[in-house]
Amino acid sequence: MLSISEIAKLFGINVRTLHFYDSIGLLKPSALTEVGYRQYDETASSKLRKILILRELEFPLKEISKVLNSIGEQDAKETYSAHLDELKKKQNHINDLILKL
């Protein structure tokens, strides 16, 4: 088990980010110590890794929650595909703007 500060340091994020993810139900701690400190196991670490990758891909937190809680792999693939299409549209738009400079 990792403490909240250990997992934050491991993933290069702020402890407040983990507090926020907990408050919105995106990433709950695996356990709480007797004094209420959050602790995270390997499953939580794996889930956090996925969250951070999806954030890098500019997924909104609501979409990340949907992907992580999707019942089937097909649902997740459809969400990924739709988001990828949106990113490609943004990329094309940015490329067009650069060409106009």
URBELKA-V658441 format. One record per pair of residues at least 6 apart in sequence whose C-alpha atoms are under 6 Angstrom apart, sorted by the first residue. I is the first residue (numbers start at 1). J is the second residue. Records with the same first field share a line. If there is no record, write none. Layout:
I = J, J
This chain:
1 = 40, 41
2 = 39, 40
3 = 39
4 = 38, 39
8 = 14, 15
21 = 27
22 = 28
29 = 38, 39, 40
30 = 39, 40, 41
31 = 39
32 = 38, 39
67 = 76
